[in-house]
Amino acid sequence: MVKISVKSQDTTACMRHSLYLASMLRFLLYFFLIYLAYQFIFRFLIPVFKTTQQVRKDVHAMNNRMNEFAKTQRETASAKSKSPDKSPKEPIGDYIDFEDIK
């Protein structure tokens, strides 16, 4: 028969206990890291990405509006410059020169 001493049984139990704690700590560490990654992605990266897209869309729309406004300004300016300059206005009807009476 093989005799196992009490001391070797205690060390074996202690080793099992420490392995259990190490694996539990490793699990908790992985869980915590996954939780941090999840929070970082869904609370920071996705909102920043959505905001960036919205700002780009708004800037593009504003640029289009500015181009349309500039186009209408150019059209009205060219229409005004193309209109013939009128010669001095001809009097309509008769002009009566009133004299002051003293």
Long-range contacts (C-beta under 8 A, 24 or more apart in sequence): none
